Amino acid sequence: MNRCLWVNEKNEKYIKYHDEEWCEPKHNDKELYELLILESFQAGLSWECVLNKRKAFRKAYDNFDIDKVINYDSSKINELLNNKDIIRNKLKVNASITNSKVFKDIVKEYGSFNNYIWSFTNNKVLYLDYEIIKNDLSDKISKDLIKRGMKFVGTTIIYSYLQAIGIINSHHKNCFKYKEDLWKKD
C-alpha cells in the first residue's frame, strides 16, 4: 500500500496516524485542543517525535482536560519538566498552559473552537500540494492566535495543525488516501 512519502514505514504509530487521522476532518473540541497542544510541542522537532510521546503526553496532561491544564501551578509545571517521557521544554510547557487559556477564551467567544477554526474556510476542506509548509491561511490563523496570546503557533506549526485536523488535505498523489477528483492547487 502506498502512503505519503513522509511516513516512516517502520513506525506503527506513524502508519496508524497517517492512515486513520491525518487530514481527516475533526470537529470535536477535545480533539482539536489535544492536537493544538501537541503541535505546539513540535516546534523545532519532528511530528514523529511528538507522536511517539503522545500516550505519555495524554497521561501527563490529565488526558488533555483543559479545565485542569489551565489551572496547572508551579508544582505541576515542575512535574511536567521532570517527566522524561514527554518533551521537557520549559517555554513550551508554559505556553501549553497559556494556549489552553486562550483556547478556552476562543470557545467562549465562538461557542466552540470548531466554530472558530473552521470559519476560516467556511467549513470547507482544502486540497493542497503535500510539499507546501505554509500559506496565506496558516499565516492568517497564526497571526490571529498570536494576537490573542498563544505561543509556538507560527505559520508552519499552524499549517501542520490544519493538516492534522483535516482542514487541509495534502495526501501525496501516489498515496492510497489521495482523492484526485477533489485535489486542486491553492
TAGI-V856814 format. One record per backbone hydrogen bond with DSSP energy under -0.5 kcal/mol. CO is the residue of the C=O (numbers start at 1). NH is the residue of the N-H. E is the energy in kcal/mol with one decimal. If there is no record, write none. Layout:
# TAGI-V856814
[[CO;NH;E] [CO;NH;E]]
This chain:
# TAGI-V856814
[[2;176;-2.7] [4;7;-1.6] [7;9;-1.0] [8;11;-2.1] [10;12;-0.7] [11;15;-2.3] [12;16;-2.7] [13;17;-2.5] [14;18;-2.7] [15;19;-3.0] [16;20;-2.5] [17;21;-2.3] [17;22;-2.6] [21;24;-2.3] [23;25;-0.6] [28;32;-2.6] [29;33;-2.7] [30;34;-2.5] [31;35;-2.5] [32;36;-1.7] [33;37;-2.4] [34;38;-2.7] [35;39;-2.7] [36;40;-1.8] [37;41;-1.1] [38;41;-0.6] [38;42;-0.8] [39;42;-0.9] [39;43;-0.6] [42;45;-4.0] [46;50;-1.5] [47;51;-3.3] [48;52;-2.3] [49;53;-0.7] [50;53;-1.1] [51;54;-1.3] [53;57;-2.6] [54;58;-2.5] [55;59;-1.9] [56;60;-2.9] [57;61;-2.8] [58;63;-4.0] [59;62;-1.3] [61;64;-1.3] [61;65;-0.9] [62;65;-0.9] [64;66;-1.1] [65;68;-1.1] [65;69;-2.4] [66;70;-2.5] [68;71;-1.2] [69;72;-1.9] [73;77;-2.6] [74;78;-2.2] [75;79;-1.9] [76;80;-2.5] [77;81;-2.5] [78;82;-1.2] [80;83;-1.3] [82;84;-1.0] [83;86;-1.5] [86;88;-0.6] [87;89;-0.9] [88;90;-0.6] [89;93;-2.8] [90;94;-2.6] [91;95;-2.2] [92;96;-2.1] [93;97;-1.2] [94;98;-2.1] [95;99;-3.7] [96;100;-1.4] [97;101;-1.8] [98;102;-2.2] [99;103;-2.8] [100;104;-2.3] [101;105;-2.0] [102;106;-2.5] [103;107;-2.3] [104;108;-2.0] [105;109;-2.2] [106;110;-2.9] [107;111;-2.1] [112;116;-1.4] [113;117;-3.0] [114;118;-2.3] [115;119;-0.8] [116;119;-0.5] [116;120;-0.5] [117;120;-0.8] [118;121;-1.2] [118;123;-2.8] [119;122;-0.9] [121;124;-1.1] [126;128;-0.8] [126;169;-3.5] [127;184;-1.1] [129;132;-1.4] [135;139;-2.4] [136;140;-2.5] [137;141;-2.5] [138;142;-2.5] [139;143;-2.5] [140;144;-2.0] [141;145;-2.8] [142;146;-2.7] [143;147;-2.4] [144;148;-1.6] [145;149;-0.5] [145;150;-2.6] [146;149;-1.3] [154;158;-2.7] [155;159;-2.3] [156;160;-2.2] [157;161;-2.4] [158;162;-2.9] [159;163;-1.7] [160;164;-2.5] [161;165;-2.3] [162;167;-1.5] [162;168;-2.1] [163;23;-1.8] [163;166;-1.0] [165;26;-2.4] [167;126;-3.5] [168;170;-0.6] [169;128;-1.8] [172;175;-2.3] [175;178;-1.6] [178;180;-0.6] [179;182;-1.8] [179;183;-1.4]]
